[in-house]
Amino acid sequence: MAAVHPVIDRVTARVAERSAASRAAYLARVAAARAEGPVRGALACGNLAHGFAACSPEEKEALRATVRPNVAIVTSYNDMLSAHQPFRTYPEHLKKAILLAGGVAQVAGGVPAMCDGVTQGRAGMELSLFSRDVVAMSAAIALAHDMFDAALMLGVCDKIVPGLVIGALSFGHLPTLLVPAGPMHSGLPNAEKGRIRKLYAVGEVGRDELLDAEAASYHSPGTCTFYGTANSNQMLMEVMGLHLPGASFVAPNTPLRAALTAEAGRRAVSGEVPMVAEVLDERAFVNGVVALLATGGSTNHTLHLPAMAAAAGIELTWDDFAELSTVTPLLTRIYPNGGADVNHFHAAGGTGFLIRELLSAGLLHGDVKTVAGDGLGGYTRIPSLDGEGRLRWEDAPEASGDDSVLRPASRPFSADGGLRMVEGNVGRGVVKVSAVAPEHRVVEAPARVFTTQEQVLDAFKAGELNRDVVIVLRYQGPKATGMPELHKLTPPMSVLQDKGHKVAFVTDGRMSGASGAVPAAIHMTPEAAAGGPIARVRDGDLVRFDADSGKLEILADLAARDPEGAAPTAAEWSGTGRDLFGAFRAAVGPAERGASVF
């Protein structure tokens, strides 16, 4: 294992120094919550009887005597979402494995799981980011019964995994494993899906053809196979030591998936899994950022990683992302940053190969605690079944199985990471450059300003954007509309760029892991609803957008102008559940601090 790169070391030290007081306070709370022996031993008789009333006689005896560990299962199961449907059978499988290993397990609670793919462009999308904090609170409620000695968190997608981690960190004294479900098998190639979407955007194919393409892409149980937030979640949980090695991208409903799930249950009662507060330290979060950058992962994690870190008493900033990006090579090409999907990445060597390469280059901290034991070296191995169906781990392959998908650190796709920060007189934002060709990363063009994505689509259909243009979409931040995803804008903007126009996008909203080939400065902060300068941009202002140098300037005196436009009023921001989240909109923090209500 190589010595840690000096930039990695410096950023980690800076994060630790900045976080010293808050981290110490967090660890003191964790220490106070940690009991000698099962915490349920301190429950009054009536409390404990309520806690095991529905258990079998054997389980009751075990819980009554406090001689066997009790594991909380917190699940995001529902059978509408493909990624979470496989979790239906997990509790019974886990209970059996835990019983055989000498423990007891109870489903402590469920958490909501919503899908941005379903709510895209709908009012429900405006609740999506807020759902992360609801998941965290739901997980905390599940664990609040003080019946448990360890926890298994079942989740995959977008806001669910970060929410589960935040909830788990509020019970940082518990050993906790994240248990994934795996990706669906590959369907319609992503390049073909993207082609059909562009044709639909210009009216050359109809809804039936588009639906056929989408249904052939999203076609079975499992996570969507492109490298969006859901699969970025899985990557991060493995690199940060909360998954078992190699567990992230094994397909659902396979013998290997079942064996890994059972092993997670056994590990939970082994007594060898550290407290989650010990696993998720400053080094683990820096490792997570590096893995995100090295794989061109979802920009949503510039929100989620700071929010998760804050739950552990750690202050992680966009400046840390930016500095780490300067030394982190891009080692993968997975859609939307290439034609392959996560199944191709897994087949080429997957997380084991990636982690080994990053460790060998000194770009990860190897001396961390994980749910699989001390040190990240165990995560350079990949799981398989022997001839008798027993789980084993073997070294990842020495060479990538496909250099167009996964490369060694000595021959990266690019020398620096897939994310950049941009800033200037319009604020600060995030750019995912891994999917943007170098010739498209610098744009100078007049602004066209909008306040809803429907206005953008209408202008596109009317031919008003058929020129060099920087589309500025504001009042999409967390205080304004809950910071919805804006994926519907990717196909029309790609069409404009394909015509030879210089096109860029600037917004205080989100584009996430499905950001496409058009340069997009997203998560602009301060947001328009908080008085940010993006509210002072006017149609026709010349914009200089340079993703390479990290500069974003409006060639106008924005300070001399009054803001224009406004966030929806409470009356306007209502219906479809939104009125229930008015308190979240009022309390939410800025994007660069995680856009959290905590």
N, C-alpha and C positions, 0 to 999 in steps of 0.2 A: 504494500500500500504506500503510495507516494505521500510526501509531506504536503500538508495543506497549502494551497496557493496563497501567496501573501495578501491578495485582494479579498479572498474568501475569509482569511483569518482576520483581516482588518475590519471588514464589515461586521463579522460576528462579534468582535470585541466592542465595536461601536454600539451594536444593538444591545449587548449585555450591559454596557455602561449606562446607556440611555434608560434602560429598563430596571436598573438595580433596585430602586425603591419599590416599584410596583411589583416586581417579581418576588422580592423578599416578602412583601405583604401577602401575596398570593400563596407562597409556599408555607407561610405561617398559618394561614387558614386551613390549608391542606393538612398540615401536621396536627392541628387541633381537632380535625375531623377524623383522623385515623385512630382507630381503637385497637386495643390488644384483643385479639379474638374477634369472632363475628359481632358486628355492631348490633345485630338483632338481640343479642344476649342482654342488652340494657333495656329492651322494650318491656313495658308493663305487660302483665299476663293477658289482659284484654286486647291490647295492641297486637301482640304476637299471635293470639288465637285468630284474630281477624286476618292476619297475614298468611296463615296456612290453612284456613278453613276449607278451601276447595281442593287441597292436595290429597294424594293417596295416603292411606295409613302409614306406609313406609316413609313417605316424604314428610308427613307430619312428625313422625318420631325423630327423623333426622334433624328437622328444623327446630323442634322443641328442645332437643338435647344440645343444639349448637355444635354438633360434632362433625358436620359435613358442610362444605362451602355451598352457598346458594348463589346462583348466577342469574342476573337480570338479563332478559332478552328484550331489547327495545327495537321494534320493527316498523319499517315504513311500507309494509305490504299493502298493496291494493292490486286488483286484477284488471284495471283499466290501462295502467302504464306498463309497457312491455318490460322495462328494466326492473320493475318491482314485483311483477307477477310471479317469478320463480320463488320469492320468499314465502309463498303460501305454505310450502311443506317444511321450511327450515326449522320452525320451533320444535316439531316432534323429532326431527332428526337430531337436533342439538340436544334435546332433553335425553334421548337415548344415549348419545355419546357421553354426555356429562354424567349420567347415572352409572355407566360402565366405568367411568374414570373416578368414581367415588364422590360425586357431587349431586346437587339438586338444581334444577333450573325452573324459573317461572317467567312467563311473558309479563313483564312489568308494565308495559304500555305500548301504545302505538303513536306514531307521529304522522302528520299529513305529508303527502308527497304529490306535488303538482308538477306538471310537465310544460315547459316552455314551448315545446313543439306543438302541443294542443292549443295552448292559449295565445300563441303568436298572433299579434295584430288584433287581439280581442281585449275587452275590458279586464278580464281575469289576469292578463299579463301584468297589469299594474299592481297586483298583489304578490307577484312572483318573488321579488327580492325580499319583501317583508316576510314571506313564508319561511325564510331561513331562520329568523329570530323566533318565529312561532314554533318551528321544529325544535330549536334549542330549549325553549320554555317547556314544550311538551316532554322532551327527554328528561328535563330536570324534574318535572312532576312525576314521571315514571320512577325515577330513582329516589324520590324524596321519602319513600316509605321506610327507608333504613332497614330493609330486609336482606341486603345483598353484600356479597364479598367480592364480586367481580361483575363485569358487564360485557355483553356482546351487542354491538350496534349494527343493525341490518339496514344498509342504505347504499345507494348508488349515485343518484343524479344530482345535478345542478345545486340547489340550495340545501338538499337533504343532508349530504355528507358534512358540509361545513356546520350546519345546524346541530347535527349529532355530536360533532367534535366539541362545539361550544358548550352544549349541554353536558357532555361527559366531563369537560374541564371544570364545571361547577361542582363536580364530585371527584376532584382530582386525586383523592386517596384510593380510588378503586382501580384495580387492574382492568384495562378495557381493550378489547379488540374490535376493529371494524371488520365486518363480514360481507364480502361482495357477492354479486350474483353472476357476473360475467356478461360478455357481449353476445348479441344475436349473431348467427352465422351471416357471412357476407351475402348481400343481395345485389341489386342493380348497381353497377359500378358508379362511384361518385361523380366521375367526369360526365357520364351519360345523364345522371340526374340533374347536374348543373346545366347541361346543354338544354334539356327539356324545360327547365325553369326559365332560362333566357328566352327560349322560343315562345313560351306562354306570356312573358312580360311584354313582348312586341306583337302579340296577337296571332302568331303563326301556328300555334296549336291551341286546342280548346281544353276545357276543364277535364274532360274524360281522359285525354292523353296525359295531362299533368297528374291526375289522380292515379292512373295506372303506374306511372313512374314512381310516385311517392310510395304507393303500396308495395311495389317491388323492392323498394329500398328499406322501408320499415315494415317488416313482414313476419316477425315471430317474437317469442319471448326473448328477453335480453336487452342489453343496452344498445342504443343506436351506435353504429360502428364508426361514425366519423369522430375525429378527435376534438370534440367540444368539451363543455364543462364536465359532463358526466364522466367521460374517460380520463380527463385531466384529474378529476377527483381520485380516480382509482390509482393513477400513477403516483399522485402525491401521497396517498395513504400508505402505499408500499415504501416509497423512498423515505418517508417520515417515520416508518417503523410501526405502523398500526395494523397493517395487513400481514398475514403470513407471506414468506417469500414466494414470488411467482403467482400469487393468488388472483391478481387483478383481472387478467384477460383470458381466463379459462371459461369456456362456454357453459351455459347453464344446462342442467339435465344430462350431464355426462358423469361417468364414474369418477373421473378425476375431480370434478367440481364437488361431488358428494363427499369424497375423501378429504378434501381441503376444508369443507364445512365442518365435518366431524372433528377434524384435528383442531380447528379453532375452539370447539367446545372443550376438548381435552386440555388444551393449553390454558383455558380460562380457569380450570380448577387445579392446575399443576403446581401452583405456588411459585412458579418461576417467572410470571409476567409482572413487570414493574408497574407501579402506579402510573396512570396516564400523565400525571403532573411531571413525572421524571422522564418519560419518553419524549414529551413535547417541550423541550427546552430551546434555548436560542439556536443551538446547532441544528436541531431538527427543522426549525423554520427556515434557516438559511439553506439547508439541504432541499427543502421543498421549493424554494424560489429557484434554485439552480436547476432542479429537474424540470420545472415549468419552462424555464428559458431554454434549456437544452432540447426540449421537445416541441417548442412552439405552441405551448398549451393555451388554454382559454384565458382571455383577458379578464374574465370574471374573477379570477383568483388574485388580481390586484385589489379586489374588494375582500374576498373571502380569507386570504392568508392574513392580512392585517387584523381582520375581525377575530379569527381564531387565535392569533397571537395575543391579542388584547385579553382574551378570556384566560390566558395563561400568565397574565401579568407582564407581557412582552410587547414593546412598542416597535413595530415593523413599519417602515415607511416606503413610499415610492422611490425615494432617493436610494434606498438600499437595493431595490429592484434594478434601478438604472445602473448603479455601479457594478453589481454582480453580472449584469448583462454584458458589460464590456469585456469580460474574460470567459464567458460561458459559450462554448461553441454549439451550434445547432447540429444535432446528430440524427434527427429524424425528418422524414417527409411523410406526413400523414394528413389526409384530407381534413381541412381545406388547404393545407400547405403542400399538398401533393396528391397523387391519384390513389394512393393506398389507403386502406382502413386499418383499424387496430388489430384485426385478425392477421393481416399481412405483417404488421409490426411484431406481433407475438410470434409468428412463425419464423421471422427473420432472426430471432434471438431474444426479443422482448425486454422486459425490465431487467432480467439478470445480466444480459449483455450491456445494456445501457448503464446500469449502476456500476458494473466492473470498470467500464471505460471512464466514467466520471471519477471513480475512486483512484484509478491508475494515474489520472491526470491531476490529482490533488484538488479536485473541484467539489468534493463532498467531504464532510466530517465523517470519518469511519468510526470514531470512538464515541458512539451514541448508544443509548439503551433502546431496545426494540421489544416487541411482543414475542420475538423468536430468540431472544437472548442478547447478550452484550455484543456490540459491534455490528456495523453494516455489512461486513464481509459475508455473512450468511445469505444476504440478498443478491449475491452474484451467482446464486444457484437456482435451478429451475425444478419444479416438481414433476413427478411422473409416477406411474404405478408399476410395480414389478410384476413378474409372471403370476403371482398369487394375489394380485390386487391390493398390495400394501403400498402405502405412500412412501416415497423416497425423494431425496433431492440430489441432483447432479450438477456439476459445474456447467455454467452457460457455455455455448459454443465459442470457440476461439475466434472464428470469423463470422461476420454477418451472413445470414442466408440470402440477403438481398440488399446490395449496396444502394439501390434506388430508394430504399425505405429507411434503413438503419445503417449508420456508419461508425467506425471507430473515431475516437477523439483526435487521432493523428490525421484524419482525412474528413473533416466535417463538411457539411453543406455550406456553412458560413462560419466565420471566425468568432462571431458574437451571437448573442441570444436572439430569440424571436420577438422580444418585446422591447419597446423604447418608450421613454417619457418625452413629451414635448411641452414646451412652455413659452410664454411670451405675454404680450399685453392683453391677451384674451383669457389667460389662466393657465392651468396645468391639465394635461390629459395623457392618455395611454394610447400607443399605437402598436398593433400587432403587425410587424413587418415581415414575418416569416412567410406569409402568403402573398406578399406584394413584390412584384418584380422590381429590380433596382431602378429601371428606367421610369417607373411610376411613383417613386418615393418623394420626388420634389415637384410641387405644383405651385404655380403662381397664376391666379385667376380671380375674377370677381365673385363676390359672395351672392348667394341667393338664400334668403332667410325664411324659415318656416317655423311654425309652432306645433304642428301635428304631422305624423307620417302620412296621413291621408292627403294633406296638402302637397307633399312631395310627390306622391304617386299621381295625383291629378295633374300636376305641372309636367311630369314626365310624359303622361299620355297625351297631353296637349302640345307636346313638342317644344315646350318652353325651356327645357334643359339641354337641348341638342347643341351644345357648345362647350367651350372650356368653362368650368364652373366649380366653385367650392360650395357645397350644400351645407348650410348651417341650420341645424334643427335644435331648438332650445326649449326650455320648460319641459324637459324629459328627465330631470334629475330626481333623486329620492324625495325631496321636499315637495316637488311639483306634482309628479304623477307616479311615484313609486319606482322610477327608473326602469321602465320596461325594456325588453329586448326589441331591437329594430330590424330583425332579419329580413322582413319583407322588402326592405330597401336595397338589399344586396344585388338581386338580379337586375333591376333597372339601372343601377349605377354601373354595374359590370357591362351592360349593353352600351352605355355611353362611352365608357373607356375603350371597349372593343371597336367603337367607331373611330377611334383615334383622338378623342377629346382628352384634355387634361382634366381629371375629375378627382376631387377629394371630399371628405365628409368630416364635419366637426359637430359634436353633440355633447350635451351633458347627460345623455342616456347611455344605453349599453348596446353592444353588438355581440359580445361574448365569443365563445369558441368557434362559432360559425362565420366569423368575420372573413370576408372574401379578399379578392385581389385588388380592391380599391383602397388607397390609403385613407384610414379613418382615425381621427383623434377623438376618442370617446372618454366618458367619465369626466368631462371637463369640469374643473372645480376652481373657484366657487361656482356653483350652479346658478342658472338664471334666477331661480326662485329665491336664492339667498343673496341677491344683489350682485352676482358675478358679472364681469365685463362682457360675457357672451350676450347679455341682454341689451347691450349698446351697439351691437353690430347692425349695419344697415345694408339693404340690397345695393349691390354695386361696389361696396368696399373691396379694395384689392387685398387679397389674402396671400401671404407667403407661407407655405406649408412645406417644411423640410424635415422629413422623418429621419434622414441620415444624421443631420446635425442636432436634431431635437429642438428646432425653432418653429414657432407658430406665431405669426405676427399679422395683425390687421393694420394696414397702412392708413390709419386715421387716429385722431385724438379721441379715444373712447372715453377718457376721464371727463371730457368737456360735455358729454352727452348725457341725457336722461335715459334711464332704461325704458325699453318698449316691451309691450306684451305683459302677460301675467299668467301665473299658475291658475289652474281651475279653482274656482271657489269650492267651499264645502258642498254647496248644493249641486254644483256641476260635477264634482267628483263623488258621485254616489251611484247606487245601484250595483248589481252584480257583486255584492259583498263589500264594495269599496268603502261604504259609509262606516263599516265596522272597524276600519283601519285608519280613521282620521287621527287618532292619537299617535299612531306610528309616524304618519306624515309630519306631524308637528314636532316629534321628538327625535327624528332620525338625524344622525351625524353626517358629515361630508364624505364624499366618495373616497378620498385619499386616506381616511381613517376607518374604512370598511363599510360605510353607509349602514351603520347599525343603530338600533335604538338603545343598546346597552351602554 
